[in-house]
């Protein structure tokens, strides 16, 4: 039976170089291995990047073309665009197991050893040279580029302790301690945030990428390393911290530009897939699609905000954390009111503010406003953007003659009435506050008429927040909730608490 016909269990039983040769093992380079397995998977209709949403027609085809071309790859994009995840998923394109010389420091191919240890083993034992099997997951190495990374870390250096212990002169190749790149021989090596790597360290990669060999402290080594390089870089890094030196960029076969989700629907898929919710949260908290849309809309607004640094980007981690915090805000409220089930409320979005403040880089004007105010404004803008998908645009309604759609609600507040939506209100208290506003329930029934009672009250609250964003009502943050009142009255009789707007 030939090597390619053997199952994984049968391969693992092969323990010597002679046995490996007897079954016709033919080694292939890692780039050829990736290419062959990609071709196989494409013919079978298998997509190893199936959990990566929004890249089906843009990034993924470019990755596949790069692999077919046997290129080293650089993923260029803002933070939170799945660059590292895609690099890690490339291990699925590796053979499940490959043979190596047992205990060899560089994962030596039994038929093409490159380390002195492996060559000595074969010279001593011949066909009885012991071999071991390396799983695909062990063939992935990742290094975060930081300014303190040295050539010794990546390439290697002379180890004086090893020389003393083995009583060897520094001229002996055995005193070398190999770095991460040589020890990634026959594997995938990823350098994250490549521009952060000092220019002189980047220069050390030239020969490895082009000729596949290394130089360590003057040793005349000719090691044909077999490595699939994957780099990641953020365009912001080119101006703020460093750059990729031109000769190194020239040696990277394909530079693939990543991007943020192009639609709310794609963003929701990513957020729901990545959010880490407890099983009890999924069972007890119902989150409506509109609330999920609002979470994604916050990120959209942040990416367009004049207060947020566009070069830094707004990571998908913002929406993931915001979604987790939103559910937790609902759960906390439910626990405090001794309920067993609950539905999301618009006022629960107070819980997403901490997820925003730590994940957006503000420009000078944003710093002057303060991260808390900017975060609240982003939530408000998200509500404003989504409002017109559910109710008529208030700005257009203002221009109409005769009876206006929102007049009943607005006039009730003009008479001095106000509504307090408390963050920890029980379901009964919450519904009572919303029901006392004339015209609010009729507005929801007229334009949405939801079958779900909980969603109906969510829409009633959403309408209040939306009208406040369109300056038809005034919204103020209370210590324990949100207060709605007449817009013009509040302008001349401001409360002590700070207005969110």
TORDRENTOR-537587 format. One record per residue (C-alpha): residue in three letters; x, z, y; residue number from 1. Coordinates in steps of 0.1 Angstrom, whole numbers, plus 5000, padded with zeros to 4 digits. Layout:
N
R, resn, X, Z, Y, resi
R, ALA, X, Z, Y, NUM
...
***
This chain:
501
R, resn, X, Z, Y, resi
R, UNK, 5000, 5000, 5000, 1
R, UNK, 5013, 4990, 5034, 2
R, UNK, 5017, 5015, 5063, 3
R, UNK, 4987, 5001, 5084, 4
R, UNK, 4964, 5006, 5054, 5
R, UNK, 4972, 5043, 5049, 6
R, UNK, 4949, 5070, 5062, 7
R, UNK, 4961, 5098, 5084, 8
R, UNK, 4962, 5122, 5054, 9
R, UNK, 4983, 5098, 5033, 10
R, UNK, 5007, 5093, 5062, 11
R, UNK, 5012, 5130, 5066, 12
R, UNK, 5024, 5133, 5030, 13
R, UNK, 5053, 5110, 5037, 14
R, UNK, 5083, 5133, 5043, 15
R, UNK, 5115, 5112, 5041, 16
R, UNK, 5130, 5082, 5057, 17
R, UNK, 5132, 5064, 5024, 18
R, UNK, 5095, 5068, 5017, 19
R, UNK, 5087, 5056, 5052, 20
R, UNK, 5107, 5024, 5047, 21
R, UNK, 5091, 5018, 5013, 22
R, UNK, 5057, 5014, 5028, 23
R, UNK, 5068, 4989, 5054, 24
R, UNK, 5067, 5009, 5086, 25
R, UNK, 5074, 4987, 5116, 26
R, UNK, 5078, 5006, 5148, 27
R, UNK, 5064, 4993, 5181, 28
R, UNK, 5070, 5003, 5217, 29
R, UNK, 5045, 5026, 5233, 30
R, UNK, 5033, 4999, 5257, 31
R, UNK, 5027, 4976, 5228, 32
R, UNK, 5009, 5004, 5210, 33
R, UNK, 4986, 5010, 5240, 34
R, UNK, 4980, 4973, 5243, 35
R, UNK, 4972, 4968, 5206, 36
R, UNK, 4948, 4997, 5204, 37
R, UNK, 4931, 4987, 5236, 38
R, UNK, 4925, 4952, 5221, 39
R, UNK, 4912, 4968, 5190, 40
R, UNK, 4888, 4991, 5209, 41
R, UNK, 4875, 4963, 5231, 42
R, UNK, 4867, 4942, 5201, 43
R, UNK, 4848, 4972, 5186, 44
R, UNK, 4830, 4978, 5219, 45
R, UNK, 4846, 5012, 5224, 46
R, UNK, 4853, 5025, 5259, 47
R, UNK, 4877, 5054, 5262, 48
R, UNK, 4869, 5059, 5298, 49
R, UNK, 4831, 5063, 5292, 50
R, UNK, 4829, 5097, 5309, 51
R, UNK, 4844, 5082, 5341, 52
R, UNK, 4814, 5072, 5363, 53
R, UNK, 4814, 5047, 5391, 54
R, UNK, 4846, 5029, 5380, 55
R, UNK, 4830, 5005, 5354, 56
R, UNK, 4834, 4974, 5376, 57
R, UNK, 4864, 4984, 5397, 58
R, UNK, 4891, 5008, 5385, 59
R, UNK, 4886, 5007, 5347, 60
R, UNK, 4890, 4968, 5345, 61
R, UNK, 4923, 4972, 5365, 62
R, UNK, 4936, 4999, 5342, 63
R, UNK, 4928, 4977, 5312, 64
R, UNK, 4946, 4947, 5327, 65
R, UNK, 4976, 4969, 5335, 66
R, UNK, 4977, 4981, 5299, 67
R, UNK, 4974, 4946, 5285, 68
R, UNK, 5003, 4936, 5308, 69
R, UNK, 5023, 4965, 5295, 70
R, UNK, 5028, 4979, 5330, 71
R, UNK, 5037, 5013, 5344, 72
R, UNK, 5008, 5024, 5366, 73
R, UNK, 5004, 5041, 5399, 74
R, UNK, 4970, 5055, 5407, 75
R, UNK, 4966, 5056, 5445, 76
R, UNK, 4936, 5074, 5460, 77
R, UNK, 4923, 5105, 5477, 78
R, UNK, 4920, 5139, 5460, 79
R, UNK, 4892, 5144, 5434, 80
R, UNK, 4890, 5108, 5423, 81
R, UNK, 4898, 5114, 5386, 82
R, UNK, 4934, 5100, 5387, 83
R, UNK, 4949, 5126, 5365, 84
R, UNK, 4919, 5126, 5342, 85
R, UNK, 4922, 5089, 5335, 86
R, UNK, 4959, 5093, 5328, 87
R, UNK, 4952, 5120, 5302, 88
R, UNK, 4925, 5099, 5286, 89
R, UNK, 4951, 5072, 5279, 90
R, UNK, 4963, 5093, 5250, 91
R, UNK, 4932, 5080, 5231, 92
R, UNK, 4949, 5046, 5230, 93
R, UNK, 4978, 5060, 5211, 94
R, UNK, 4981, 5059, 5173, 95
R, UNK, 4968, 5092, 5159, 96
R, UNK, 5002, 5100, 5143, 97
R, UNK, 5037, 5085, 5145, 98
R, UNK, 5068, 5094, 5125, 99
R, UNK, 5098, 5111, 5140, 100
R, UNK, 5131, 5125, 5128, 101
R, UNK, 5124, 5161, 5120, 102
R, UNK, 5136, 5186, 5147, 103
R, UNK, 5151, 5157, 5168, 104
R, UNK, 5151, 5166, 5205, 105
R, UNK, 5138, 5132, 5217, 106
R, UNK, 5110, 5124, 5193, 107
R, UNK, 5134, 5099, 5177, 108
R, UNK, 5120, 5068, 5159, 109
R, UNK, 5133, 5071, 5123, 110
R, UNK, 5142, 5034, 5123, 111
R, UNK, 5157, 5034, 5158, 112
R, UNK, 5172, 5068, 5166, 113
R, UNK, 5186, 5074, 5201, 114
R, UNK, 5198, 5110, 5201, 115
R, UNK, 5231, 5121, 5185, 116
R, UNK, 5213, 5147, 5164, 117
R, UNK, 5190, 5120, 5148, 118
R, UNK, 5219, 5096, 5142, 119
R, UNK, 5239, 5124, 5125, 120
R, UNK, 5210, 5133, 5103, 121
R, UNK, 5206, 5097, 5091, 122
R, UNK, 5243, 5094, 5085, 123
R, UNK, 5243, 5126, 5065, 124
R, UNK, 5211, 5123, 5045, 125
R, UNK, 5204, 5086, 5044, 126
R, UNK, 5170, 5079, 5027, 127
R, UNK, 5164, 5116, 5023, 128
R, UNK, 5164, 5123, 5060, 129
R, UNK, 5134, 5145, 5066, 130
R, UNK, 5107, 5132, 5090, 131
R, UNK, 5078, 5148, 5106, 132
R, UNK, 5046, 5135, 5122, 133
R, UNK, 5037, 5137, 5158, 134
R, UNK, 5000, 5138, 5169, 135
R, UNK, 4989, 5116, 5199, 136
R, UNK, 4981, 5148, 5220, 137
R, UNK, 5017, 5159, 5217, 138
R, UNK, 5029, 5126, 5233, 139
R, UNK, 5016, 5134, 5267, 140
R, UNK, 5037, 5151, 5294, 141
R, UNK, 5026, 5159, 5329, 142
R, UNK, 5047, 5170, 5359, 143
R, UNK, 5035, 5179, 5394, 144
R, UNK, 5060, 5166, 5419, 145
R, UNK, 5071, 5193, 5443, 146
R, UNK, 5100, 5193, 5468, 147
R, UNK, 5120, 5217, 5445, 148
R, UNK, 5120, 5193, 5415, 149
R, UNK, 5155, 5184, 5405, 150
R, UNK, 5172, 5156, 5386, 151
R, UNK, 5180, 5182, 5360, 152
R, UNK, 5143, 5189, 5355, 153
R, UNK, 5134, 5152, 5350, 154
R, UNK, 5165, 5136, 5336, 155
R, UNK, 5188, 5164, 5323, 156
R, UNK, 5221, 5182, 5329, 157
R, UNK, 5251, 5197, 5312, 158
R, UNK, 5242, 5231, 5297, 159
R, UNK, 5272, 5255, 5300, 160
R, UNK, 5255, 5281, 5279, 161
R, UNK, 5250, 5256, 5250, 162
R, UNK, 5287, 5245, 5254, 163
R, UNK, 5299, 5281, 5252, 164
R, UNK, 5276, 5290, 5222, 165
R, UNK, 5286, 5259, 5202, 166
R, UNK, 5323, 5260, 5214, 167
R, UNK, 5321, 5224, 5226, 168
R, UNK, 5340, 5207, 5255, 169
R, UNK, 5319, 5193, 5284, 170
R, UNK, 5328, 5159, 5272, 171
R, UNK, 5307, 5163, 5241, 172
R, UNK, 5273, 5147, 5243, 173
R, UNK, 5258, 5177, 5225, 174
R, UNK, 5262, 5199, 5256, 175
R, UNK, 5235, 5179, 5274, 176
R, UNK, 5201, 5196, 5280, 177
R, UNK, 5177, 5167, 5283, 178
R, UNK, 5150, 5168, 5310, 179
R, UNK, 5113, 5160, 5307, 180
R, UNK, 5116, 5122, 5308, 181
R, UNK, 5139, 5118, 5278, 182
R, UNK, 5119, 5144, 5259, 183
R, UNK, 5088, 5122, 5266, 184
R, UNK, 5104, 5093, 5246, 185
R, UNK, 5077, 5074, 5228, 186
R, UNK, 5050, 5091, 5249, 187
R, UNK, 5031, 5090, 5282, 188
R, UNK, 5048, 5107, 5312, 189
R, UNK, 5028, 5114, 5343, 190
R, UNK, 5041, 5125, 5377, 191
R, UNK, 5014, 5137, 5400, 192
R, UNK, 5017, 5134, 5438, 193
R, UNK, 5047, 5111, 5435, 194
R, UNK, 5054, 5110, 5473, 195
R, UNK, 5061, 5147, 5472, 196
R, UNK, 5092, 5140, 5451, 197
R, UNK, 5124, 5138, 5472, 198
R, UNK, 5137, 5103, 5478, 199
R, UNK, 5170, 5110, 5460, 200
R, UNK, 5150, 5121, 5429, 201
R, UNK, 5128, 5090, 5431, 202
R, UNK, 5160, 5069, 5431, 203
R, UNK, 5170, 5086, 5398, 204
R, UNK, 5140, 5069, 5382, 205
R, UNK, 5151, 5034, 5391, 206
R, UNK, 5171, 5027, 5359, 207
R, UNK, 5145, 5044, 5336, 208
R, UNK, 5117, 5022, 5349, 209
R, UNK, 5136, 4989, 5349, 210
R, UNK, 5163, 4992, 5322, 211
R, UNK, 5150, 5022, 5302, 212
R, UNK, 5183, 5040, 5302, 213
R, UNK, 5196, 5073, 5318, 214
R, UNK, 5228, 5087, 5333, 215
R, UNK, 5236, 5124, 5331, 216
R, UNK, 5266, 5139, 5349, 217
R, UNK, 5289, 5109, 5343, 218
R, UNK, 5281, 5106, 5305, 219
R, UNK, 5280, 5070, 5295, 220
R, UNK, 5247, 5072, 5277, 221
R, UNK, 5228, 5041, 5268, 222
R, UNK, 5195, 5055, 5257, 223
R, UNK, 5167, 5029, 5256, 224
R, UNK, 5139, 5052, 5264, 225
R, UNK, 5104, 5041, 5255, 226
R, UNK, 5081, 5057, 5280, 227
R, UNK, 5047, 5048, 5295, 228
R, UNK, 5049, 5060, 5331, 229
R, UNK, 5018, 5069, 5351, 230
R, UNK, 5021, 5081, 5387, 231
R, UNK, 4994, 5094, 5410, 232
R, UNK, 4996, 5094, 5448, 233
R, UNK, 4974, 5103, 5478, 234
R, UNK, 4976, 5079, 5507, 235
R, UNK, 4977, 5108, 5531, 236
R, UNK, 5011, 5118, 5516, 237
R, UNK, 5027, 5087, 5530, 238
R, UNK, 5024, 5100, 5565, 239
R, UNK, 5022, 5138, 5561, 240
R, UNK, 5048, 5147, 5536, 241
R, UNK, 5068, 5118, 5522, 242
R, UNK, 5065, 5083, 5508, 243
R, UNK, 5073, 5063, 5477, 244
R, UNK, 5106, 5046, 5482, 245
R, UNK, 5102, 5009, 5483, 246
R, UNK, 5125, 5000, 5453, 247
R, UNK, 5106, 5025, 5431, 248
R, UNK, 5072, 5009, 5442, 249
R, UNK, 5087, 4976, 5433, 250
R, UNK, 5094, 4987, 5398, 251
R, UNK, 5059, 5000, 5391, 252
R, UNK, 5039, 4972, 5376, 253
R, UNK, 5004, 4979, 5387, 254
R, UNK, 4991, 5000, 5416, 255
R, UNK, 4954, 5008, 5411, 256
R, UNK, 4933, 5020, 5440, 257
R, UNK, 4906, 5046, 5432, 258
R, UNK, 4876, 5055, 5453, 259
R, UNK, 4847, 5080, 5457, 260
R, UNK, 4813, 5074, 5441, 261
R, UNK, 4795, 5045, 5458, 262
R, UNK, 4760, 5060, 5454, 263
R, UNK, 4742, 5093, 5452, 264
R, UNK, 4731, 5086, 5416, 265
R, UNK, 4767, 5081, 5404, 266
R, UNK, 4777, 5113, 5423, 267
R, UNK, 4750, 5132, 5405, 268
R, UNK, 4762, 5120, 5371, 269
R, UNK, 4797, 5132, 5378, 270
R, UNK, 4785, 5166, 5392, 271
R, UNK, 4761, 5173, 5363, 272
R, UNK, 4788, 5164, 5338, 273
R, UNK, 4815, 5185, 5353, 274
R, UNK, 4796, 5216, 5365, 275
R, UNK, 4802, 5246, 5344, 276
R, UNK, 4769, 5264, 5341, 277
R, UNK, 4762, 5294, 5318, 278
R, UNK, 4736, 5287, 5291, 279
R, UNK, 4713, 5313, 5307, 280
R, UNK, 4714, 5295, 5340, 281
R, UNK, 4703, 5263, 5325, 282
R, UNK, 4674, 5281, 5308, 283
R, UNK, 4662, 5301, 5337, 284
R, UNK, 4669, 5280, 5368, 285
R, UNK, 4652, 5247, 5375, 286
R, UNK, 4670, 5224, 5400, 287
R, UNK, 4649, 5195, 5413, 288
R, UNK, 4664, 5161, 5418, 289
R, UNK, 4660, 5163, 5455, 290
R, UNK, 4682, 5194, 5455, 291
R, UNK, 4708, 5175, 5435, 292
R, UNK, 4705, 5146, 5460, 293
R, UNK, 4711, 5170, 5488, 294
R, UNK, 4743, 5183, 5472, 295
R, UNK, 4757, 5148, 5469, 296
R, UNK, 4745, 5140, 5505, 297
R, UNK, 4766, 5169, 5518, 298
R, UNK, 4797, 5151, 5505, 299
R, UNK, 4786, 5118, 5520, 300
R, UNK, 4781, 5135, 5553, 301
R, UNK, 4814, 5153, 5551, 302
R, UNK, 4833, 5120, 5544, 303
R, UNK, 4817, 5105, 5576, 304
R, UNK, 4820, 5136, 5597, 305
R, UNK, 4839, 5135, 5630, 306
R, UNK, 4850, 5171, 5622, 307
R, UNK, 4865, 5164, 5588, 308
R, UNK, 4899, 5147, 5583, 309
R, UNK, 4891, 5114, 5566, 310
R, UNK, 4927, 5109, 5555, 311
R, UNK, 4925, 5140, 5534, 312
R, UNK, 4892, 5130, 5518, 313
R, UNK, 4864, 5151, 5503, 314
R, UNK, 4870, 5158, 5467, 315
R, UNK, 4843, 5155, 5440, 316
R, UNK, 4851, 5192, 5434, 317
R, UNK, 4831, 5200, 5465, 318
R, UNK, 4798, 5189, 5450, 319
R, UNK, 4807, 5204, 5416, 320
R, UNK, 4814, 5238, 5431, 321
R, UNK, 4784, 5235, 5455, 322
R, UNK, 4761, 5228, 5426, 323
R, UNK, 4774, 5258, 5406, 324
R, UNK, 4770, 5280, 5436, 325
R, UNK, 4735, 5267, 5443, 326
R, UNK, 4724, 5276, 5408, 327
R, UNK, 4741, 5310, 5411, 328
R, UNK, 4723, 5317, 5443, 329
R, UNK, 4690, 5310, 5426, 330
R, UNK, 4700, 5332, 5397, 331
R, UNK, 4710, 5361, 5419, 332
R, UNK, 4677, 5359, 5438, 333
R, UNK, 4658, 5359, 5405, 334
R, UNK, 4677, 5389, 5392, 335
R, UNK, 4670, 5409, 5424, 336
R, UNK, 4632, 5401, 5423, 337
R, UNK, 4631, 5409, 5385, 338
R, UNK, 4618, 5374, 5377, 339
R, UNK, 4626, 5357, 5344, 340
R, UNK, 4624, 5321, 5357, 341
R, UNK, 4629, 5305, 5391, 342
R, UNK, 4630, 5273, 5409, 343
R, UNK, 4656, 5262, 5435, 344
R, UNK, 4647, 5266, 5472, 345
R, UNK, 4661, 5250, 5503, 346
R, UNK, 4671, 5284, 5516, 347
R, UNK, 4692, 5288, 5485, 348
R, UNK, 4716, 5263, 5500, 349
R, UNK, 4731, 5292, 5519, 350
R, UNK, 4750, 5297, 5487, 351
R, UNK, 4768, 5263, 5489, 352
R, UNK, 4786, 5271, 5522, 353
R, UNK, 4816, 5288, 5506, 354
R, UNK, 4820, 5257, 5484, 355
R, UNK, 4823, 5235, 5516, 356
R, UNK, 4845, 5257, 5538, 357
R, UNK, 4874, 5257, 5514, 358
R, UNK, 4873, 5221, 5504, 359
R, UNK, 4873, 5201, 5537, 360
R, UNK, 4903, 5196, 5559, 361
R, UNK, 4891, 5199, 5595, 362
R, UNK, 4905, 5179, 5625, 363
R, UNK, 4912, 5198, 5657, 364
R, UNK, 4876, 5196, 5670, 365
R, UNK, 4864, 5209, 5636, 366
R, UNK, 4888, 5238, 5638, 367
R, UNK, 4875, 5246, 5672, 368
R, UNK, 4839, 5247, 5659, 369
R, UNK, 4849, 5268, 5629, 370
R, UNK, 4846, 5260, 5592, 371
R, UNK, 4813, 5280, 5588, 372
R, UNK, 4795, 5261, 5616, 373
R, UNK, 4808, 5227, 5603, 374
R, UNK, 4796, 5235, 5568, 375
R, UNK, 4762, 5245, 5581, 376
R, UNK, 4760, 5213, 5601, 377
R, UNK, 4769, 5192, 5570, 378
R, UNK, 4740, 5208, 5551, 379
R, UNK, 4717, 5202, 5580, 380
R, UNK, 4728, 5165, 5583, 381
R, UNK, 4722, 5161, 5545, 382
R, UNK, 4687, 5174, 5549, 383
R, UNK, 4681, 5151, 5579, 384
R, UNK, 4693, 5121, 5559, 385
R, UNK, 4672, 5128, 5528, 386
R, UNK, 4641, 5138, 5548, 387
R, UNK, 4631, 5102, 5557, 388
R, UNK, 4631, 5093, 5520, 389
R, UNK, 4601, 5117, 5515, 390
R, UNK, 4583, 5119, 5548, 391
R, UNK, 4579, 5096, 5578, 392
R, UNK, 4606, 5096, 5604, 393
R, UNK, 4598, 5122, 5631, 394
R, UNK, 4615, 5101, 5658, 395
R, UNK, 4592, 5072, 5651, 396
R, UNK, 4562, 5095, 5650, 397
R, UNK, 4570, 5108, 5685, 398
R, UNK, 4566, 5073, 5699, 399
R, UNK, 4531, 5068, 5685, 400
R, UNK, 4501, 5072, 5707, 401
R, UNK, 4471, 5094, 5698, 402
R, UNK, 4472, 5119, 5669, 403
R, UNK, 4506, 5124, 5656, 404
R, UNK, 4514, 5132, 5620, 405
R, UNK, 4533, 5165, 5626, 406
R, UNK, 4512, 5178, 5655, 407
R, UNK, 4492, 5204, 5635, 408
R, UNK, 4524, 5220, 5623, 409
R, UNK, 4541, 5218, 5657, 410
R, UNK, 4512, 5231, 5677, 411
R, UNK, 4509, 5262, 5654, 412
R, UNK, 4545, 5271, 5662, 413
R, UNK, 4539, 5264, 5699, 414
R, UNK, 4512, 5291, 5699, 415
R, UNK, 4540, 5316, 5693, 416
R, UNK, 4538, 5318, 5655, 417
R, UNK, 4570, 5320, 5635, 418
R, UNK, 4579, 5320, 5598, 419
R, UNK, 4607, 5340, 5581, 420
R, UNK, 4620, 5326, 5548, 421
R, UNK, 4640, 5355, 5533, 422
R, UNK, 4669, 5346, 5509, 423
R, UNK, 4658, 5372, 5483, 424
R, UNK, 4620, 5369, 5487, 425
R, UNK, 4599, 5371, 5456, 426
R, UNK, 4580, 5340, 5446, 427
R, UNK, 4548, 5355, 5459, 428
R, UNK, 4563, 5363, 5493, 429
R, UNK, 4579, 5329, 5495, 430
R, UNK, 4547, 5310, 5488, 431
R, UNK, 4527, 5333, 5512, 432
R, UNK, 4550, 5325, 5541, 433
R, UNK, 4548, 5287, 5535, 434
R, UNK, 4510, 5287, 5530, 435
R, UNK, 4503, 5303, 5564, 436
R, UNK, 4515, 5272, 5582, 437
R, UNK, 4485, 5249, 5588, 438
R, UNK, 4490, 5213, 5579, 439
R, UNK, 4522, 5218, 5559, 440
R, UNK, 4506, 5217, 5524, 441
R, UNK, 4484, 5187, 5534, 442
R, UNK, 4516, 5169, 5546, 443
R, UNK, 4532, 5173, 5512, 444
R, UNK, 4500, 5163, 5493, 445
R, UNK, 4496, 5132, 5515, 446
R, UNK, 4531, 5118, 5510, 447
R, UNK, 4543, 5133, 5477, 448
R, UNK, 4515, 5150, 5458, 449
R, UNK, 4539, 5166, 5433, 450
R, UNK, 4525, 5176, 5399, 451
R, UNK, 4549, 5205, 5397, 452
R, UNK, 4537, 5235, 5417, 453
R, UNK, 4572, 5248, 5422, 454
R, UNK, 4584, 5215, 5435, 455
R, UNK, 4554, 5214, 5459, 456
R, UNK, 4566, 5246, 5476, 457
R, UNK, 4602, 5233, 5476, 458
R, UNK, 4589, 5202, 5495, 459
R, UNK, 4570, 5224, 5520, 460
R, UNK, 4602, 5243, 5527, 461
R, UNK, 4622, 5211, 5529, 462
R, UNK, 4597, 5197, 5554, 463
R, UNK, 4603, 5227, 5577, 464
R, UNK, 4641, 5223, 5575, 465
R, UNK, 4637, 5186, 5581, 466
R, UNK, 4615, 5190, 5612, 467
R, UNK, 4641, 5215, 5625, 468
R, UNK, 4668, 5189, 5621, 469
R, UNK, 4648, 5165, 5641, 470
R, UNK, 4643, 5191, 5668, 471
R, UNK, 4606, 5194, 5663, 472
R, UNK, 4611, 5231, 5653, 473
R, UNK, 4638, 5256, 5659, 474
R, UNK, 4657, 5271, 5630, 475
R, UNK, 4677, 5303, 5634, 476
R, UNK, 4698, 5322, 5609, 477
R, UNK, 4687, 5358, 5603, 478
R, UNK, 4708, 5384, 5586, 479
R, UNK, 4687, 5381, 5554, 480
R, UNK, 4671, 5347, 5558, 481
R, UNK, 4660, 5318, 5580, 482
R, UNK, 4635, 5319, 5608, 483
R, UNK, 4615, 5289, 5621, 484
R, UNK, 4597, 5289, 5655, 485
R, UNK, 4588, 5266, 5684, 486
R, UNK, 4618, 5246, 5696, 487
R, UNK, 4612, 5247, 5733, 488
R, UNK, 4603, 5283, 5734, 489
R, UNK, 4635, 5292, 5716, 490
R, UNK, 4655, 5273, 5742, 491
R, UNK, 4643, 5296, 5770, 492
R, UNK, 4642, 5328, 5749, 493
R, UNK, 4672, 5327, 5726, 494
R, UNK, 4674, 5354, 5699, 495
R, UNK, 4704, 5375, 5694, 496
R, UNK, 4714, 5358, 5662, 497
R, UNK, 4734, 5325, 5664, 498
R, UNK, 4716, 5293, 5660, 499
R, UNK, 4727, 5272, 5631, 500
R, UNK, 4723, 5239, 5650, 501
***
